């Protein structure tokens, strides 16, 4: 996944924009072999639309990585995925089989490629645009997940997972995933409290460089990974303006000077190998003067921990936060 493609997440309100944006590895059975017994099933998707399937879907195409992760973690290997190579770079919690077909980019999936796979169901996100949905619905049922909701992103993640699980006949698996996720949160919250770290500040960011200009995207209170930290008993130190869907806001190096507490830990991802914080800002005087930088509290996340994922990626984030605040 190129840095240009990744940073297109900033345009969260644009049509067809890239959206997103556990430590236990999941091994899923191929969708064609999945046992999805039962008759017709109706789910209410993120649009509030009731979608009825003749039976729980077994041949599924996923157009966004968060929902693809959910499918794989439920035991349903998609027959097609938008940009599976990029998925393999950014998502390690639920790996794809080599035979999964590429159906185009997340920004511009190929309707022809999707239809050629003769899927029972297409799973996509709410910000893809009505035009793509209407094209696909001529040939195949489509369920639309919300993908993000900064008013309650953990609750939204649960709802998306349960909706997808019902559509593919995997509600028992969803219950187990969420139970394990809740247990990880509870255990992490206790460990952080026992370490005397409750209330400590954190921040999450990513960045990109165009010419000599470094732009930084901050994850505000409503972002999914921010809500994970808050549920663990930590405090998101970034209180700047963010959008209503993703909880994301944009700033620059100067804007980060509001993070004055040296106990703040900053977390960022650079799975594609482009590390703006370590490389692009290494000689920046403002950056090197920031209290959390001077304290060595800047943490590059291990590659493949997706910021906009499901319960398994969420557990990976939980593990990293807990480890940082309990050492």
ROLUMVO-651285 format. One line per field, with one value per residue (C-alpha): residue number from 0; x, y, z. Coordinates in nm, 4 decimals, decimal comma. Layout:
N
num: c(NUM; ...);
px: c(X; ...);
py: c(Y; ...);
pz: c(Z; ...);
//
This chain:
327
num: c(0; 1; 2; 3; 4; 5; 6; 7; 8; 9; 10; 11; 12; 13; 14; 15; 16; 17; 18; 19; 20; 21; 22; 23; 24; 25; 26; 27; 28; 29; 30; 31; 32; 33; 34; 35; 36; 37; 38; 39; 40; 41; 42; 43; 44; 45; 46; 47; 48; 49; 50; 51; 52; 53; 54; 55; 56; 57; 58; 59; 60; 61; 62; 63; 64; 65; 66; 67; 68; 69; 70; 71; 72; 73; 74; 75; 76; 77; 78; 79; 80; 81; 82; 83; 84; 85; 86; 87; 88; 89; 90; 91; 92; 93; 94; 95; 96; 97; 98; 99; 100; 101; 102; 103; 104; 105; 106; 107; 108; 109; 110; 111; 112; 113; 114; 115; 116; 117; 118; 119; 120; 121; 122; 123; 124; 125; 126; 127; 128; 129; 130; 131; 132; 133; 134; 135; 136; 137; 138; 139; 140; 141; 142; 143; 144; 145; 146; 147; 148; 149; 150; 151; 152; 153; 154; 155; 156; 157; 158; 159; 160; 161; 162; 163; 164; 165; 166; 167; 168; 169; 170; 171; 172; 173; 174; 175; 176; 177; 178; 179; 180; 181; 182; 183; 184; 185; 186; 187; 188; 189; 190; 191; 192; 193; 194; 195; 196; 197; 198; 199; 200; 201; 202; 203; 204; 205; 206; 207; 208; 209; 210; 211; 212; 213; 214; 215; 216; 217; 218; 219; 220; 221; 222; 223; 224; 225; 226; 227; 228; 229; 230; 231; 232; 233; 234; 235; 236; 237; 238; 239; 240; 241; 242; 243; 244; 245; 246; 247; 248; 249; 250; 251; 252; 253; 254; 255; 256; 257; 258; 259; 260; 261; 262; 263; 264; 265; 266; 267; 268; 269; 270; 271; 272; 273; 274; 275; 276; 277; 278; 279; 280; 281; 282; 283; 284; 285; 286; 287; 288; 289; 290; 291; 292; 293; 294; 295; 296; 297; 298; 299; 300; 301; 302; 303; 304; 305; 306; 307; 308; 309; 310; 311; 312; 313; 314; 315; 316; 317; 318; 319; 320; 321; 322; 323; 324; 325; 326);
px: c(0,0000; 0,1566; 0,1885; -0,0243; -0,3019; -0,2747; -0,2897; -0,6003; -0,7777; -0,7591; -1,0423; -1,2923; -1,5862; -1,4980; -1,6859; -1,5046; -1,2334; -1,0185; -1,1732; -1,0717; -0,8344; -0,5741; -0,2584; -0,4151; -0,3742; -0,6953; -0,6951; -1,0159; -1,1632; -1,2322; -1,5712; -1,6787; -1,6306; -1,7867; -2,0873; -2,3626; -2,6781; -3,0189; -3,2743; -3,3262; -3,1590; -3,2329; -2,9882; -3,0293; -2,7112; -2,5433; -2,7833; -3,0773; -3,1733; -3,2992; -3,1077; -3,2472; -3,0342; -3,1703; -2,9241; -2,6212; -2,3553; -2,0490; -1,8960; -1,8259; -1,6340; -1,4974; -1,4170; -1,2698; -1,0035; -1,1824; -1,4725; -1,2392; -1,0627; -1,3986; -1,4930; -1,1667; -1,1834; -1,5348; -1,4012; -1,5177; -1,2361; -1,3489; -1,3350; -1,2354; -1,0855; -1,0025; -0,6209; -0,5312; -0,1597; -0,2130; -0,4229; -0,1316; 0,0948; -0,1309; -0,3352; -0,1697; -0,4442; -0,6408; -0,4408; -0,5789; -0,5330; -0,3098; -0,6008; -0,8139; -0,8794; -0,7905; -1,0996; -0,9288; -0,8407; -1,0406; -1,1000; -1,2079; -1,3080; -1,3944; -1,7624; -1,6797; -1,4178; -1,6575; -1,9486; -1,7237; -1,6635; -2,0394; -2,0453; -2,3439; -2,2703; -2,0586; -1,9576; -1,8517; -1,8490; -2,0866; -1,8670; -1,8170; -2,1013; -2,4509; -2,3430; -2,1184; -2,3832; -2,6507; -2,4216; -2,3411; -2,6986; -2,7996; -2,6052; -2,5486; -2,6811; -2,4793; -2,4545; -2,3041; -2,1184; -2,0814; -1,7039; -1,6645; -1,8664; -1,6748; -1,9639; -1,9137; -1,6583; -1,6279; -2,0063; -2,0064; -1,7388; -1,9493; -2,2578; -2,0704; -1,9257; -2,2634; -2,4326; -2,1698; -2,1761; -2,5525; -2,5198; -2,2654; -2,4187; -2,1371; -2,3057; -2,1504; -1,8041; -1,8867; -1,9897; -1,6552; -1,4562; -1,6312; -1,6016; -1,2261; -1,2040; -1,3911; -1,1696; -0,8562; -0,9897; -1,0769; -0,7420; -0,5527; -0,7443; -0,6583; -0,2899; -0,2651; -0,4405; -0,2192; 0,0868; -0,0327; -0,0678; -0,4419; -0,5072; -0,1671; -0,1722; -0,1327; -0,1588; -0,1933; -0,0874; 0,0250; 0,1988; 0,3180; 0,5615; 0,5015; 0,8126; 0,9549; 0,6181; 0,5241; 0,1539; 0,0330; -0,3046; -0,4098; -0,6530; -0,8978; -1,1246; -1,3689; -1,1198; -1,1380; -0,7836; -0,8315; -1,1427; -0,9448; -0,6919; -0,9659; -1,1368; -0,8051; -0,8129; -0,5728; -0,6330; -0,6075; -0,3942; -0,5091; -0,8168; -0,8013; -1,0773; -1,1644; -1,4243; -1,7509; -1,7105; -1,3532; -1,2464; -0,9428; -0,7837; -0,4947; -0,2059; 0,1642; 0,4730; 0,4057; 0,0559; 0,1970; 0,3535; 0,0225; 0,1298; 0,3355; 0,3249; 0,6540; 0,4656; 0,2691; 0,3415; 0,2901; 0,2028; 0,2130; 0,2066; 0,4402; 0,3747; 0,4556; 0,8117; 0,7602; 0,8449; 0,7874; 0,8454; 1,1799; 1,3085; 1,1224; 1,1328; 1,4664; 1,6353; 1,3336; 1,4124; 1,0500; 0,9988; 1,3153; 1,2197; 0,8814; 0,8768; 0,7604; 1,0259; 1,2998; 1,1758; 1,1947; 0,8198; 0,7606; 0,6548; 0,6374; 0,3740; 0,4798; 0,4003; 0,0577; -0,1483; -0,4455; -0,5758; -0,9296; -0,9911; -1,2085; -1,1697; -0,8447; -0,6637; -0,8155; -0,6538; -0,3183; -0,3524; -0,4550; -0,1451; 0,0839; -0,0742; -0,0710; 0,2909; 0,3989; 0,2246; 0,3086; 0,6841);
py: c(0,0000; 0,3259; 0,6240; 0,8248; 0,5682; 0,5473; 0,9194; 0,9496; 0,8538; 1,2204; 1,2952; 1,1085; 1,3009; 1,2511; 1,0009; 0,6724; 0,7833; 0,5225; 0,4317; 0,2752; 0,3715; -0,9881; -1,1596; -1,4936; -1,5652; -1,6882; -1,9708; -1,9636; -2,2383; -2,1527; -1,9925; -2,2581; -2,5239; -2,3249; -2,4850; -2,2259; -2,4243; -2,2636; -2,0955; -1,7281; -1,4680; -1,0962; -0,8392; -0,4654; -0,3004; 0,0319; 0,2138; 0,0895; -0,1280; -0,4825; -0,7238; -1,0744; -1,3674; -1,7070; -1,8638; -1,7492; -1,6419; -1,8581; -1,6869; -1,3325; -1,0394; -0,7760; -0,4237; -0,2773; -0,4249; -0,3861; -0,5943; -0,8392; -0,8935; -0,9585; -1,2152; -1,4057; -1,3937; -1,5414; -1,8329; -1,7172; -1,6703; -1,4168; -1,5237; -1,1694; -0,8675; -0,5139; -0,4811; -0,8075; -0,7225; -0,4050; -0,5975; -0,8353; -0,5386; -0,3581; -0,6380; -0,9313; -1,0351; -1,2411; -1,3538; -1,4160; -1,7374; -1,7038; -1,7906; -1,4885; -1,2881; -0,9212; -0,7189; -0,3828; -0,1028; -0,0001; 0,3374; 0,1876; -0,1776; -0,3486; -0,4376; -0,6775; -0,8596; -0,8863; -1,0179; -1,2702; -1,4436; -1,5071; -1,4211; -1,4707; -1,1377; -0,8232; -0,6495; -0,2863; 0,0363; 0,3267; 0,5889; 0,4063; 0,5939; 0,5061; 0,4656; 0,1679; 0,0091; 0,0436; -0,1068; -0,4083; -0,4641; -0,5344; -0,8610; -0,9547; -0,8752; -0,6033; -0,5261; -0,1943; -0,1635; 0,1738; 0,1323; 0,4109; 0,6287; 0,8681; 0,8867; 0,5207; 0,3381; 0,0315; -0,0088; 0,0445; -0,2222; -0,4671; -0,3887; -0,4291; -0,7620; -0,8953; -0,7833; -0,9554; -1,2654; -1,2997; -1,2630; -1,5474; -1,7709; -1,7231; -1,5643; -1,8104; -1,7198; -1,3497; -1,4029; -1,5717; -1,2962; -1,0259; -1,2184; -1,2528; -0,8837; -0,7810; -1,0042; -0,8465; -0,4978; -0,5915; -0,7619; -0,4703; -0,2145; -0,4021; -0,4317; -0,0601; 0,0288; -0,2095; -0,0436; 0,2971; 0,4150; 0,4875; 0,8305; 0,8539; 1,0429; 0,8895; 1,0077; 0,8242; 0,9688; 0,8959; 1,1242; 1,1802; 1,4049; 1,6008; 1,7838; 1,9366; 1,9561; 1,6989; 1,6632; 1,4774; 1,3159; 1,2875; 1,0299; 1,2157; 1,0998; 0,9212; 0,7260; 0,3492; 0,3069; 0,6116; 0,4572; 0,1410; 0,3442; 0,5278; 0,1977; 0,0803; 0,3751; 0,6022; 0,9607; 1,0770; 1,3904; 1,5188; 1,7384; 1,9188; 1,9333; 1,6047; 1,4829; 1,3250; 0,9918; 0,8812; 1,1038; 1,2194; 1,5632; 1,7155; 1,9216; 1,9841; 1,9605; 2,2996; 2,1867; 1,9029; 2,1472; 2,1373; 1,7912; 1,9229; 1,6346; 1,4391; 1,1290; 1,1230; 0,8259; 0,8699; 0,5648; 0,5467; 0,2925; 0,2655; -0,0833; 0,0191; 0,1147; 0,4917; 0,6270; 1,0025; 1,0322; 0,8539; 0,9833; 1,2936; 1,4642; 1,3411; 1,6773; 1,8969; 2,1229; 2,1529; 1,7777; 1,6987; 1,9558; 1,7986; 1,6605; 1,3099; 1,2918; 1,3950; 1,1294; 0,8585; 0,8012; 0,7637; 0,4130; 0,2696; -0,0038; -0,3471; -0,3874; -0,5199; -0,3888; -0,2286; 0,0949; 0,0544; -0,3158; -0,5569; -0,7360; -0,9132; -0,5969; -0,4288; -0,6873; -0,6237; -0,2527; -0,3375; -0,5543; -0,2749; -0,0130; -0,2373; -0,3372; 0,0261; 0,1461; -0,1465; -0,1848);
pz: c(0,0000; -0,1078; 0,1200; -0,1257; -0,1036; 0,2739; 0,3269; 0,1147; 0,4372; 0,5308; 0,2863; 0,4971; 0,3614; -0,0065; -0,2181; -0,2634; -0,0186; 0,1470; 0,4774; 0,7457; 0,8259; 1,8888; 1,9368; 1,8530; 1,4843; 1,3235; 1,0716; 0,8686; 0,6579; 0,2927; 0,2461; -0,0030; 0,2639; 0,5470; 0,7058; 0,7067; 0,7752; 0,7797; 0,5625; 0,4770; 0,6947; 0,7157; 0,8500; 0,8986; 0,7720; 0,8427; 0,6122; 0,8137; 0,5162; 0,5619; 0,3382; 0,3007; 0,1857; 0,0787; 0,3239; 0,5244; 0,2754; 0,2132; -0,0938; 0,0206; -0,1265; 0,1133; -0,0047; 0,3141; 0,5381; 0,8711; 0,7473; 0,5712; 0,9033; 1,0664; 0,8011; 0,8375; 1,2182; 1,1976; 0,9927; 0,6500; 0,3996; 0,1369; -0,2265; -0,3239; -0,1472; -0,2520; -0,2514; -0,0750; -0,1027; 0,0962; 0,3448; 0,3971; 0,4716; 0,7164; 0,8779; 1,0540; 1,2980; 1,0433; 0,7418; 0,3941; 0,2002; -0,1099; -0,3391; -0,2471; -0,5638; -0,6074; -0,7051; -0,7439; -0,5080; -0,2042; -0,3675; -0,7016; -0,6772; -1,0052; -1,0347; -1,3199; -1,1099; -0,8173; -1,0212; -1,2012; -0,8678; -0,8339; -0,4631; -0,2345; -0,0670; -0,0873; 0,2352; 0,2078; 0,4089; 0,4282; 0,2627; -0,0677; -0,2328; -0,3438; -0,7065; -0,6316; -0,4102; -0,6781; -0,9421; -0,7262; -0,6110; -0,9697; -0,9412; -0,5759; -0,2272; -0,0513; 0,3183; 0,4169; 0,7467; 0,9152; 0,9373; 1,1925; 1,4290; 1,6516; 1,8989; 1,9952; 1,7836; 2,0040; 2,0054; 1,6291; 1,5862; 1,7853; 1,5778; 1,2470; 1,3595; 1,4753; 1,1538; 0,9377; 1,1582; 1,1156; 0,7380; 0,7205; 0,9883; 1,2403; 1,5413; 1,7869; 1,6582; 1,6970; 2,0589; 2,1289; 1,9559; 2,1573; 2,4834; 2,4305; 2,3365; 2,6531; 2,8638; 2,7134; 2,7914; 3,1487; 3,2085; 3,0542; 3,2583; 3,5785; 3,4866; 3,4110; 3,7369; 3,9347; 3,7776; 3,8965; 3,5354; 3,5284; 3,3801; 3,2103; 2,8781; 2,5337; 2,1740; 1,8432; 1,5089; 1,1586; 0,9134; 0,5609; 0,3820; 0,0630; -0,0472; 0,2676; 0,4443; 0,7079; 0,7839; 1,0906; 1,1455; 1,5083; 1,6459; 1,8694; 2,1483; 1,9161; 1,7028; 1,7545; 1,8885; 2,1108; 2,2625; 2,3325; 2,5310; 2,7179; 2,8048; 2,9478; 3,1884; 2,9987; 2,8823; 2,5216; 2,5395; 2,1980; 2,2365; 1,9021; 1,6431; 1,4713; 1,2227; 1,3368; 1,1595; 1,2209; 1,5097; 1,3107; 1,2946; 1,1044; 1,2385; 1,1857; 1,4036; 1,5565; 1,6489; 1,8561; 2,0994; 2,2915; 2,4147; 2,7043; 2,9507; 2,9302; 3,0494; 2,7221; 2,4981; 2,1224; 1,9119; 1,5326; 1,2500; 0,9521; 0,8177; 0,4603; 0,5580; 0,5228; 0,8681; 0,8759; 1,2493; 1,2600; 0,9260; 0,8122; 1,1529; 1,2835; 1,2272; 1,3036; 1,5993; 1,7111; 1,7005; 1,8943; 2,1586; 2,2348; 2,5921; 2,4968; 2,2240; 2,4672; 2,7090; 2,4405; 2,4577; 2,0825; 1,9798; 1,6310; 1,6361; 1,5095; 1,1412; 1,0547; 1,3460; 1,1723; 1,3193; 1,1839; 1,2431; 1,4381; 1,7715; 1,6799; 1,5698; 1,8750; 2,0998; 1,9327; 2,0161; 2,3709; 2,4153; 2,2949; 2,5200; 2,8247; 2,7683; 2,7369; 3,0536; 3,2805; 3,2290);
//
